[in-house]
Amino acid sequence: MSGSHEPLVFSGMQPTGNLHLGNYLGAIRNWLKLQQQYRCVYCVVDMHAITVDHDPKALAQATREVTAAYIASGIDPKTSIIFNQSQVAAHAELAWIFNCVARVGWLNRMTQFKEKAGKNREAMSVGLYTYPVLMAADILAYRATHVPVGDDQKQHVELARDIAQKFNNDFGVPDFFPAPEPIITGPATRVMSLRDGTAKMSKSDPSDNSRINLTDDADTIAQKFKRAKTDPHPLPEAEEELAARPEADNLISIYAAFAEKAKQAVLDEFKGAQFSTFKGALSELVVAKLSPIASEMRRLLADPAEIDRILRDGAEKARATAAPVMAEVRRVVGFVS
Ligand code: TYM
């Protein structure tokens, strides 16, 4: 279905707390590669961030921090559109229309809502429940064809495909929206917690030792890797042996992603080594890659007015890109204007 649509890349990140290695390796790093080739729109999804309780001051600060992380990592606001979601009304408007296209049964299958709500479903905001519908609107307001994300967002992008298809069918406009494709690539599409190789590395984990934040200093990074959970065996020879060793697999994957090597190539180098040796090499590599990003982030954050200017400028471009799509959407749905 996306065949006849011009390629356009869209992705986003929530401004809630610290960005960590998972966000960087699962998403931002892939965004960089795509901006050389495609039109790219990278959003700071502040409207998604208010689906759970939030502190307004912290939200504004986190929005600027995520923007700084994008730019410090190499996303160029002159090449890609960088903006925060709430400045472009098309997201909320299209989300409402999609709320009337998506089915309750579809949302009931969303695993992330189930995980976040747990037993407290009734007490969650309605926004948290329809969160994936807003995400579909983010993507389709620009008729985006490709969505680079970590593994945990796959189901949400698939829902966006279902919504696009149902809209096209319901309104008899066969090729109106593309079917956006998730791009989930690299050896670290699902970076795991450093404390538990079976849980995802996450901003919401209460233990800061479970994750490496983009802004952690060299000592903190080394300490966190040193304390990272491992098993008692030396590193294996073959990649297949990692399947039963989730903590080893995670650390090898992080190394492979930063070194831009296959996991097997990393094992060829470290097979038979003790974790203490490998963790030292891993810390060195990660510090070398992250410290320039952290210092550039600090430099950018010293001038918040400039960050706000970049976001306003990006929002203007985003509004101009979404405007013709939204004009057609209103006509197709039957809204008089
Ligand atoms: P968010 O803010 O939770 O995460 C941002 C990106 O980081 C990826 N990610 C990970 N990748 C690998 N390992 C991990 N441990 C890990 N943790 C997070 C996520 O997969 C994501 O790519 N709903 C989205 C934000 C969003 C969005 C969109 C994304 C809103 N609208 C439209 C794409 C298109 C979210 O909460 O991501």
Boltz pocket constraint, residues with backbone or C-beta under 6 A from the ligand:
constraints:
  - pocket:
      binder: B
      contacts: [[A, 10], [A, 11], [A, 12], [A, 13], [A, 14], [A, 15], [A, 21], [A, 22], [A, 23], [A, 24], [A, 25], [A, 26], [A, 27], [A, 45], [A, 48], [A, 134], [A, 135], [A, 138], [A, 139], [A, 147], [A, 148], [A, 149], [A, 150], [A, 151], [A, 152], [A, 153], [A, 156], [A, 188], [A, 189], [A, 190], [A, 191], [A, 192], [A, 200], [A, 201], [A, 202]]
      max_distance: 6.0
